[in-house]
Amino acid sequence: MLLALAALLLPRTGCGVVEDLAALAPAEAVAYAELLEPGALYTRFRGSPLESAVRGSPGWKEFLASPKGRNLEKVLAAWKGLSGVPLDESIRRIVSKGFAAALLPGSSPEKPDLLLLARAAEEDAEFAAETLQGLANLVTLGRKGEGIRREEIGEGVLFAIDEKVFAASSGPLTLASTSETLLKAALSRAAGGTSTSLSAAPPFRAARRSAPGGASLFAFLDAARIAASRPDRKLLPAPPDAGAAFLFGAIRELVNASPFLGLAVSGSGRSFRASLHVPVPPGDLPAEIRPIFFPAKDAPSPPRAVPPQGEFLALRLHRDFEAFWNAREALGPLDDSGLRMAARVLFGGRRFEQDILPHLGAEVDFFLCRQAFDSLPRPPQVRLPGGVLVWRLKNPDALRSALTMAFQTGVGLANAQRGQEGKEGLLLSTEKHGDATVHVARYVPPDGDGPLPVEFNATPAYALVGDRLYLSSSLESLKAAIDAGLAPTRPVDRLDVDGPVLREILEENEAPIVANEVLKGKPRERVLADFRLFLDLLSRVEGATLSFGPDGSGVSLEAVLRFLY
């Protein structure tokens, strides 16, 4: 929902990031975020279908009926009575041309200082000053404290509220901070003072140059300075387990080696894009870590699996398992005893490190697909997607018999567990699909007309086709993946989600999803309304993509959200 909100509000035509607000922030800022023309974004939100959906949601109505909601309505009414202008309209006008926030080291690491900066249109300069005076009066209304101290500084006016919060106005600029010293320094820079600003700091300038044109939101993080304040001098800690290291280890290594991070958000047409830039090329990673996540420069890129029919999620990874295994201690804690034992059990006594690992390729594709259940007499009551793993093997013939044994052993262990629970097991068989031999395990449907149990979503299957291992929880999805074949693609990590297919799956499972939430004690009407609201928002989404890979001057993590209208 937050992505949908952001995407709706982002402007559709690009314009440069405002620089004058960064010139007010001190060079010592360790984090900075700037939003361009938030007034225009808010105007787009007002009267939009999203605003109607939010205001009509049960959650919003419950909030308005709560004590906090009633207090908010009193504050809004009081403000309008004092100024004659609604509070949201007042705030929109004083931040209409820009809003920024800077975080700086404070008296202790636990208490950093905050500096807020806003710029109104030139014609609203007087209105901004009056609004700040009104806000200061409103904040202290009915409170016991030291009250408001007013001080004129040059052409600006400073307000100190209980000597804890400080705010000031100067022309079209409005400023607020937790530190009076910071606020006065910002006012001095606004008046032409010569103290070094953040906009002149080399890391900040480099981050801003790396931002794509048309960004509506820009954020900067001084990674090196923050890391220097940590005991281990690392911005990100070691992954908690092998799975996290395997998936996100490259991001951690790159971020910890980076002097700064830059985030840019933009909107164009019917899409929303957020890009995190890390100015460290893959070649700068340690020699034992780089090949895990990135192919060698100029290395040929093998074709990848094409998403099968009915797919709503596709994940592509480049992971050199042998390199990962050899560098596992450098990436974080990894208890490999369970993996070694599982390999011996599943693969008939074969040793993982010597007999399995050397034959695994680096190209891994995973898909989640909607199932039609055409092979069953009737569909399950809960309809789950089928998962398909497509893995390139360096030497498929060396693993052919071992993979068959592992599949049969896995089914046997599952049947043993189900037998202890008094349930029917899976029946093993093989069949041909084109030229491929498919090994499959099925449940026997019970007699009757009622919906099938949830386990009938699963028909585990695997096949070797060329140099690819196809392993799936669903025979239907496995066949679709084989039929889709292979095709060349860019060698980057990538996650794609198809909005319409995901919505169809959720609609098919509305009854069990709602029932499950009701069993947790939530009111059925509220659950149903929230579920329908989510489906309504999802109906506007065409799809989403998350990608990670080199961008020429480093590496970028990019998210794209695409809308149907």
C-alpha positions as CSV (number, residue, x, y, z in Angstrom):
1,M,0.0,0.0,0.0
2,L,2.9,2.4,0.8
3,L,4.4,1.7,-2.6
4,A,1.0,2.3,-4.3
5,L,0.7,5.6,-2.4
6,A,4.2,6.7,-3.3
7,A,3.7,5.8,-6.9
8,L,0.4,7.6,-7.2
9,L,1.9,10.8,-5.8
10,L,5.2,11.0,-7.6
11,P,5.3,13.5,-10.5
12,R,5.2,12.1,-14.0
13,T,7.6,14.6,-15.5
14,G,11.2,14.9,-14.3
15,C,12.9,18.0,-13.0
16,G,16.1,18.5,-11.2
17,V,16.6,18.0,-7.5
18,V,16.4,21.3,-5.5
19,E,19.9,22.2,-4.2
20,D,19.4,25.3,-2.1
21,L,18.0,23.3,0.9
22,A,21.2,21.1,1.0
23,A,23.1,24.3,1.1
24,L,21.5,25.1,4.4
25,A,22.5,21.8,6.0
26,P,26.0,21.6,7.6
27,A,28.7,19.4,6.1
28,E,28.7,17.2,9.2
29,A,25.3,15.8,8.4
30,V,25.5,11.9,8.2
31,A,22.0,11.5,6.6
32,Y,20.0,13.8,4.4
33,A,16.7,13.4,2.5
34,E,15.0,15.9,0.2
35,L,11.6,15.8,-1.4
36,L,11.0,18.0,-4.4
37,E,7.7,20.0,-4.6
38,P,5.7,18.0,-2.0
39,G,2.9,20.5,-2.4
40,A,2.2,19.3,-5.9
41,L,2.4,15.7,-4.7
42,Y,-0.2,16.4,-2.0
43,T,-2.5,18.1,-4.5
44,R,-2.4,15.0,-6.7
45,F,-3.4,12.9,-3.7
46,R,-6.4,15.0,-2.8
47,G,-9.4,13.8,-4.7
48,S,-7.6,10.7,-6.1
49,P,-9.1,7.2,-5.9
50,L,-6.4,6.3,-3.4
51,E,-7.6,9.1,-1.0
52,S,-11.2,7.8,-1.3
53,A,-10.1,4.2,-0.6
54,V,-8.0,5.3,2.4
55,R,-10.7,7.5,3.9
56,G,-13.4,4.8,3.3
57,S,-11.3,2.1,4.9
58,P,-12.4,0.6,8.3
59,G,-9.0,1.4,9.8
60,W,-9.3,5.1,9.0
61,K,-12.9,5.2,10.4
62,E,-11.7,3.5,13.6
63,F,-8.9,6.0,14.0
64,L,-11.3,8.9,13.7
65,A,-13.6,7.4,16.4
66,S,-10.6,6.8,18.7
67,P,-9.5,9.3,21.4
68,K,-6.4,10.2,19.2
69,G,-8.7,10.8,16.2
70,R,-11.1,13.0,18.2
71,N,-8.1,15.0,19.5
72,L,-6.8,15.4,16.0
73,E,-10.2,16.8,14.8
74,K,-10.1,19.3,17.7
75,V,-6.6,20.5,16.7
76,L,-7.7,20.8,13.1
77,A,-10.8,22.8,14.1
78,A,-8.8,25.0,16.4
79,W,-6.3,25.8,13.7
80,K,-8.9,26.6,11.1
81,G,-10.6,28.9,13.6
82,L,-7.4,30.7,14.3
83,S,-6.1,31.1,10.7
84,G,-9.1,30.6,8.5
85,V,-7.1,28.0,6.5
86,P,-7.1,24.2,7.0
87,L,-3.9,22.9,8.6
88,D,-3.1,20.5,5.8
89,E,-3.4,23.4,3.3
90,S,-1.1,25.6,5.5
91,I,1.5,22.9,5.6
92,R,1.2,22.3,1.9
93,R,2.0,25.9,1.1
94,I,5.0,26.3,3.4
95,V,6.6,23.1,2.0
96,S,5.3,23.5,-1.6
97,K,8.7,24.0,-3.3
98,G,10.8,21.6,-1.2
99,F,11.2,19.7,2.1
100,A,14.4,18.2,3.5
101,A,15.6,16.5,6.7
102,A,19.2,16.2,7.9
103,L,20.5,14.1,10.7
104,L,23.7,15.1,12.6
105,P,25.7,13.6,15.4
106,G,24.3,14.9,18.7
107,S,25.5,14.8,22.3
108,S,25.5,11.0,22.2
109,P,25.0,8.3,19.5
110,E,21.6,7.6,21.0
111,K,20.5,11.3,20.6
112,P,21.3,12.6,17.2
113,D,20.2,16.1,16.2
114,L,17.6,16.7,13.5
115,L,17.3,19.7,11.2
116,L,14.2,20.2,9.0
117,L,14.1,22.5,6.1
118,A,11.2,23.7,4.0
119,R,10.8,26.2,1.2
120,A,7.5,27.9,0.1
121,A,6.8,29.7,-3.1
122,E,8.2,33.3,-3.1
123,E,4.6,34.7,-3.0
124,D,3.9,32.7,0.2
125,A,6.9,34.0,2.2
126,E,4.7,36.1,4.5
127,F,2.2,33.3,4.8
128,A,5.0,30.9,5.9
129,A,6.1,33.3,8.7
130,E,2.5,33.7,9.9
131,T,2.0,29.9,9.8
132,L,5.1,29.2,11.9
133,Q,3.9,31.7,14.5
134,G,0.5,30.0,14.5
135,L,2.0,26.5,14.7
136,A,4.1,27.6,17.7
137,N,1.1,28.8,19.5
138,L,-0.9,25.7,18.7
139,V,1.8,23.3,19.9
140,T,1.9,24.9,23.3
141,L,-1.9,25.3,23.6
142,G,-3.1,23.8,26.9
143,R,0.4,22.6,27.9
144,K,2.5,23.4,30.9
145,G,6.1,24.4,30.1
146,E,8.5,27.2,29.6
147,G,6.3,28.6,26.7
148,I,7.7,30.3,23.6
149,R,10.7,32.5,23.3
150,R,10.8,34.7,20.3
151,E,14.1,36.1,18.9
152,E,14.8,38.1,15.8
153,I,18.0,37.1,13.9
154,G,18.8,39.3,11.0
155,E,15.8,39.0,8.6
156,G,14.7,35.8,10.3
157,V,12.6,35.1,13.4
158,L,13.4,32.2,15.8
159,F,11.0,30.5,18.1
160,A,12.1,28.3,21.0
161,I,9.4,26.0,22.4
162,D,10.1,24.9,26.0
163,E,13.8,25.3,25.0
164,K,13.6,21.9,23.4
165,V,12.3,22.5,19.9
166,F,13.5,25.4,17.8
167,A,11.9,26.8,14.7
168,A,12.6,29.8,12.5
169,S,11.4,31.5,9.3
170,S,13.3,33.6,6.9
171,G,11.6,34.7,3.7
172,P,10.1,31.6,2.0
173,L,12.2,29.3,4.2
174,T,10.9,27.5,7.3
175,L,13.4,25.7,9.6
176,A,13.1,23.5,12.7
177,S,15.6,21.6,14.8
178,T,16.3,20.0,18.1
179,S,19.4,22.2,18.4
180,E,19.4,26.0,18.5
181,T,23.0,26.1,17.4
182,L,22.2,24.1,14.3
183,L,19.2,26.3,13.5
184,K,21.1,29.6,13.8
185,A,23.9,28.2,11.6
186,A,21.4,27.3,9.0
187,L,19.9,30.8,9.2
188,S,23.4,32.2,8.7
189,R,24.0,30.1,5.6
190,A,20.6,31.3,4.3
191,A,21.7,34.9,4.7
192,G,24.9,34.2,2.8
193,G,27.2,32.9,5.5
194,T,30.4,31.2,4.5
195,S,30.3,28.1,6.7
196,T,30.7,24.8,4.7
197,S,27.4,23.3,3.7
198,L,26.5,19.7,2.9
199,S,26.0,20.6,-0.7
200,A,29.7,21.4,-1.0
201,A,30.9,18.1,0.7
202,P,32.6,15.8,-1.9
203,P,30.7,12.6,-0.9
204,F,27.3,14.4,-1.1
205,R,28.2,15.9,-4.5
206,A,29.2,12.5,-5.8
207,A,26.0,10.9,-4.5
208,R,23.9,13.6,-6.1
209,R,25.7,13.2,-9.5
210,S,24.9,9.5,-9.4
211,A,21.2,10.1,-9.0
212,P,19.2,9.6,-12.2
213,G,17.6,12.7,-13.7
214,G,14.0,13.5,-12.7
215,A,14.3,12.3,-9.2
216,S,11.5,13.5,-6.9
217,L,13.2,12.2,-3.7
218,F,16.9,12.1,-3.0
219,A,18.5,10.7,0.1
220,F,22.2,10.6,1.1
221,L,23.9,8.5,3.8
222,D,27.5,9.1,4.8
223,A,28.3,5.4,5.2
224,A,32.0,5.8,6.1
225,R,31.3,8.3,8.9
226,I,28.6,6.2,10.4
227,A,30.6,3.0,10.2
228,A,33.6,4.7,11.9
229,S,31.4,5.2,15.0
230,R,30.5,1.5,15.2
231,P,32.6,-0.9,17.4
232,D,33.2,-3.2,14.4
233,R,33.5,-0.2,12.0
234,K,30.9,-1.8,9.8
235,L,27.6,-0.2,8.6
236,L,25.8,-3.6,8.3
237,P,26.4,-6.5,10.7
238,A,27.3,-10.0,9.7
239,P,24.3,-12.0,8.4
240,P,22.6,-14.1,11.1
241,D,22.8,-17.3,9.1
242,A,24.0,-19.0,5.9
243,G,20.7,-18.3,4.1
244,A,20.9,-14.5,4.7
245,A,24.6,-14.5,3.7
246,F,23.8,-16.5,0.5
247,L,21.0,-14.0,-0.5
248,F,22.2,-10.7,0.7
249,G,26.0,-11.1,1.4
250,A,27.0,-9.1,-1.7
251,I,24.9,-6.1,-0.5
252,R,26.5,-6.2,2.9
253,E,30.0,-6.4,1.5
254,L,29.5,-3.6,-0.9
255,V,27.7,-1.3,1.6
256,N,30.5,-1.9,4.2
257,A,33.1,-1.0,1.6
258,S,31.2,2.1,0.4
259,P,32.1,5.7,1.4
260,F,28.5,6.8,0.9
261,L,25.0,5.6,-0.3
262,G,22.6,7.5,-2.6
263,L,18.9,6.8,-3.0
264,A,16.8,8.4,-5.7
265,V,13.1,8.0,-6.3
266,S,11.3,9.1,-9.4
267,G,8.0,8.7,-11.3
268,S,7.5,8.6,-15.1
269,G,4.2,7.8,-16.9
270,R,2.7,4.8,-15.1
271,S,5.8,3.7,-13.2
272,F,7.6,4.4,-10.0
273,R,11.3,3.8,-9.6
274,A,13.6,3.7,-6.6
275,S,17.4,3.2,-7.0
276,L,20.0,2.7,-4.3
277,H,23.5,3.4,-5.7
278,V,26.6,2.0,-4.1
279,P,29.8,3.5,-5.6
280,V,31.9,0.3,-5.3
281,P,32.4,-1.9,-8.5
282,P,32.3,-5.7,-8.0
283,G,36.0,-5.8,-8.9
284,D,36.8,-4.0,-5.6
285,L,35.3,-6.9,-3.5
286,P,37.7,-9.4,-1.9
287,A,38.9,-12.0,-4.3
288,E,37.2,-14.9,-2.5
289,I,33.8,-13.1,-2.3
290,R,33.4,-11.5,-5.7
291,P,32.8,-14.7,-7.8
292,I,30.0,-15.8,-5.4
293,F,27.7,-13.1,-6.6
294,F,29.2,-11.7,-9.9
295,P,30.3,-13.6,-13.0
296,A,33.8,-12.9,-14.3
297,K,34.2,-9.9,-16.6
298,D,33.5,-10.8,-20.2
299,A,32.5,-14.4,-19.2
300,P,29.8,-15.9,-21.5
301,S,26.3,-15.7,-20.0
302,P,24.4,-19.0,-20.2
303,P,20.7,-18.8,-21.2
304,R,18.1,-18.7,-18.4
305,A,14.7,-20.3,-17.9
306,V,11.8,-18.4,-19.4
307,P,9.0,-17.7,-17.0
308,P,6.3,-20.4,-17.5
309,Q,2.6,-19.8,-18.2
310,G,0.7,-18.7,-15.1
311,E,3.9,-17.4,-13.4
312,F,3.4,-14.5,-11.0
313,L,6.8,-14.5,-9.3
314,A,10.2,-15.0,-11.0
315,L,13.5,-14.9,-9.1
316,R,16.9,-15.1,-10.9
317,L,20.2,-15.4,-9.0
318,H,23.8,-15.8,-9.9
319,R,25.4,-17.7,-7.0
320,D,28.6,-19.7,-7.3
321,F,27.9,-22.4,-4.7
322,E,31.5,-23.7,-4.7
323,A,32.9,-20.2,-4.2
324,F,30.3,-19.5,-1.5
325,W,31.3,-22.8,0.3
326,N,35.0,-21.9,0.2
327,A,34.3,-18.3,1.5
328,R,31.6,-19.2,4.0
329,E,33.7,-18.2,7.0
330,A,34.4,-14.7,5.6
331,L,30.6,-14.1,5.1
332,G,29.4,-15.1,8.5
333,P,28.6,-18.0,10.8
334,L,27.7,-21.2,9.0
335,D,27.0,-24.6,10.7
336,D,27.5,-27.0,7.8
337,S,27.0,-30.2,9.8
338,G,23.3,-30.4,9.0
339,L,24.0,-29.9,5.3
340,R,26.6,-32.6,5.2
341,M,24.3,-35.1,7.0
342,A,21.3,-34.3,4.7
343,A,23.5,-34.8,1.6
344,R,24.6,-38.3,2.9
345,V,21.0,-39.3,3.7
346,L,19.4,-38.0,0.4
347,F,22.2,-38.8,-2.0
348,G,23.0,-42.3,-0.8
349,G,26.1,-41.7,1.2
350,R,27.7,-39.2,-1.2
351,R,29.7,-36.4,0.3
352,F,28.4,-32.9,-0.4
353,E,31.7,-31.1,-0.7
354,Q,33.4,-33.7,-3.0
355,D,30.5,-35.4,-4.9
356,I,27.7,-32.8,-5.2
357,L,29.1,-29.2,-4.9
358,P,31.6,-29.3,-7.9
359,H,28.7,-30.1,-10.3
360,L,26.4,-27.2,-9.3
361,G,26.3,-24.2,-11.7
362,A,25.8,-20.6,-10.7
363,E,22.6,-19.9,-12.5
364,V,19.4,-20.4,-10.4
365,D,15.9,-19.5,-11.5
366,F,12.8,-19.9,-9.3
367,F,9.2,-19.3,-10.2
368,L,5.8,-19.3,-8.5
369,C,2.9,-20.2,-10.8
370,R,-0.9,-20.2,-10.5
371,Q,-2.2,-23.8,-10.8
372,A,-5.3,-24.9,-12.8
373,F,-5.5,-28.4,-11.2
374,D,-6.8,-29.9,-14.5
375,S,-5.4,-33.3,-13.5
376,L,-7.5,-33.5,-10.3
377,P,-11.2,-34.5,-10.2
378,R,-11.8,-31.3,-8.3
379,P,-9.6,-28.5,-7.0
380,P,-8.4,-28.2,-3.4
381,Q,-10.3,-25.8,-1.1
382,V,-7.1,-23.8,-0.6
383,R,-5.3,-23.2,-3.9
384,L,-1.6,-22.6,-3.5
385,P,0.8,-21.7,-6.3
386,G,3.3,-24.2,-7.6
387,G,7.0,-23.5,-7.1
388,V,9.6,-24.4,-9.8
389,L,13.4,-24.4,-9.3
390,V,15.5,-24.4,-12.5
391,W,19.2,-24.9,-11.8
392,R,22.1,-25.2,-14.3
393,L,24.4,-28.1,-13.7
394,K,28.0,-28.2,-14.8
395,N,28.0,-31.9,-15.3
396,P,24.4,-33.3,-15.3
397,D,25.4,-36.8,-16.1
398,A,27.5,-37.0,-12.9
399,L,24.4,-36.2,-10.8
400,R,21.7,-38.1,-12.8
401,S,21.5,-41.2,-10.6
402,A,22.2,-39.2,-7.4
403,L,19.3,-36.8,-8.1
404,T,16.9,-39.7,-8.7
405,M,17.9,-41.3,-5.5
406,A,17.6,-38.0,-3.6
407,F,14.0,-37.4,-5.0
408,Q,12.9,-41.0,-4.1
409,T,14.5,-40.7,-0.6
410,G,12.8,-37.4,0.1
411,V,9.4,-38.8,-0.9
412,G,10.1,-41.8,1.3
413,L,10.9,-39.7,4.3
414,A,7.7,-37.6,3.7
415,N,5.7,-40.8,3.5
416,A,7.2,-42.1,6.7
417,Q,6.2,-38.9,8.5
418,R,2.6,-39.1,7.1
419,G,2.3,-42.7,8.0
420,Q,3.1,-41.9,11.6
421,E,0.2,-39.4,11.4
422,G,-2.1,-41.9,10.0
423,K,-2.3,-40.2,6.5
424,E,-2.0,-41.6,3.0
425,G,1.4,-41.3,1.3
426,L,2.6,-40.2,-2.1
427,L,2.9,-42.7,-5.0
428,L,6.0,-42.5,-7.1
429,S,5.9,-42.9,-10.9
430,T,7.7,-41.7,-14.1
431,E,6.2,-40.3,-17.3
432,K,7.4,-38.7,-20.5
433,H,6.9,-35.0,-21.3
434,G,8.3,-34.4,-24.8
435,D,11.8,-35.9,-24.7
436,A,12.1,-35.4,-20.9
437,T,11.6,-38.2,-18.3
438,V,9.7,-36.7,-15.4
439,H,9.8,-38.3,-11.9
440,V,6.6,-37.5,-10.0
441,A,4.9,-38.3,-6.7
442,R,1.1,-38.0,-6.4
443,Y,-1.6,-38.3,-3.7
444,V,-4.6,-40.5,-4.6
445,P,-7.8,-38.4,-4.4
446,P,-10.4,-39.7,-2.0
447,D,-13.9,-40.6,-3.1
448,G,-16.7,-38.0,-2.7
449,D,-17.6,-34.6,-4.0
450,G,-16.1,-32.3,-1.3
451,P,-13.1,-30.1,-1.9
452,L,-9.7,-31.8,-1.6
453,P,-7.4,-31.3,1.3
454,V,-4.6,-28.7,1.1
455,E,-1.9,-31.3,0.4
456,F,-3.4,-31.9,-3.1
457,N,-1.7,-28.7,-4.1
458,A,1.5,-30.7,-4.2
459,T,2.6,-33.2,-6.9
460,P,6.3,-33.1,-6.4
461,A,8.3,-33.7,-9.6
462,Y,11.7,-33.4,-11.0
463,A,13.4,-33.8,-14.4
464,L,16.8,-33.3,-16.1
465,V,16.6,-31.5,-19.4
466,G,19.9,-30.8,-21.0
467,D,22.1,-29.1,-18.3
468,R,19.1,-28.0,-16.3
469,L,17.6,-29.5,-13.2
470,Y,13.8,-28.8,-12.9
471,L,12.5,-29.4,-9.4
472,S,8.9,-28.5,-8.6
473,S,6.2,-28.8,-6.0
474,S,3.7,-29.1,-8.9
475,L,3.8,-31.4,-11.9
476,E,1.7,-28.9,-13.8
477,S,4.2,-26.0,-13.1
478,L,7.2,-28.2,-13.9
479,K,5.8,-29.1,-17.4
480,A,5.0,-25.4,-18.0
481,A,8.6,-24.5,-17.2
482,I,10.0,-27.2,-19.5
483,D,7.7,-26.0,-22.3
484,A,8.8,-22.3,-21.8
485,G,12.4,-23.3,-22.5
486,L,15.5,-21.1,-22.2
487,A,16.5,-17.7,-23.5
488,P,19.4,-15.2,-23.2
489,T,19.0,-12.6,-20.5
490,R,21.1,-10.1,-18.6
491,P,23.2,-11.7,-15.8
492,V,21.9,-9.7,-12.8
493,D,19.9,-10.7,-9.7
494,R,16.3,-10.0,-10.4
495,L,12.8,-10.5,-8.8
496,D,9.7,-9.9,-10.9
497,V,6.1,-10.0,-9.6
498,D,3.0,-10.1,-11.9
499,G,0.2,-8.0,-10.3
500,P,-2.9,-9.4,-12.1
501,V,-2.0,-13.1,-11.6
502,L,-1.2,-12.5,-7.9
503,R,-4.6,-10.8,-7.6
504,E,-6.3,-13.8,-9.2
505,I,-4.7,-16.2,-6.7
506,L,-5.7,-14.1,-3.8
507,E,-9.3,-13.8,-5.1
508,E,-9.5,-17.6,-5.4
509,N,-8.4,-18.0,-1.7
510,E,-10.5,-15.1,-0.3
511,A,-12.6,-17.5,1.9
512,P,-9.8,-19.3,3.6
513,I,-7.7,-16.2,4.0
514,V,-10.5,-14.3,5.7
515,A,-11.5,-17.3,7.8
516,N,-7.9,-17.6,9.0
517,E,-7.8,-14.0,10.2
518,V,-11.2,-14.3,11.9
519,L,-9.8,-17.3,13.8
520,K,-7.2,-15.0,15.2
521,G,-9.9,-13.0,16.8
522,K,-10.3,-10.2,14.3
523,P,-13.9,-9.0,13.3
524,R,-15.0,-10.6,10.0
525,E,-16.3,-7.3,8.6
526,R,-13.0,-5.5,9.3
527,V,-11.0,-8.4,7.8
528,L,-13.1,-8.6,4.7
529,A,-13.1,-4.8,4.2
530,D,-9.3,-4.6,4.5
531,F,-8.9,-7.6,2.1
532,R,-11.1,-6.0,-0.5
533,L,-9.2,-2.7,-0.1
534,F,-5.9,-4.5,-0.8
535,L,-7.4,-6.2,-3.8
536,D,-8.6,-2.9,-5.1
537,L,-5.2,-1.3,-4.8
538,L,-3.6,-4.4,-6.3
539,S,-5.9,-4.1,-9.3
540,R,-4.1,-1.0,-10.3
541,V,-0.6,-2.7,-10.3
542,E,0.8,-4.2,-13.5
543,G,3.9,-5.6,-11.8
544,A,7.0,-4.9,-9.8
545,T,10.7,-5.6,-10.4
546,L,13.6,-5.7,-8.0
547,S,17.1,-5.9,-9.6
548,F,20.7,-5.8,-8.4
549,G,23.8,-5.5,-10.5
550,P,26.6,-3.3,-11.9
551,D,25.6,0.1,-13.2
552,G,28.9,1.4,-14.7
553,S,30.2,3.4,-11.7
554,G,29.4,0.8,-9.0
555,V,26.4,-1.3,-8.2
556,S,22.7,-0.4,-7.9
557,L,19.7,-2.0,-6.2
558,E,16.6,-0.9,-8.1
559,A,12.9,-1.3,-7.5
560,V,10.3,-0.5,-10.2
561,L,6.5,-0.5,-9.7
562,R,4.4,-0.4,-12.8
563,F,0.7,0.6,-12.9
564,L,-2.1,-0.3,-15.3
565,Y,-3.7,3.1,-15.1
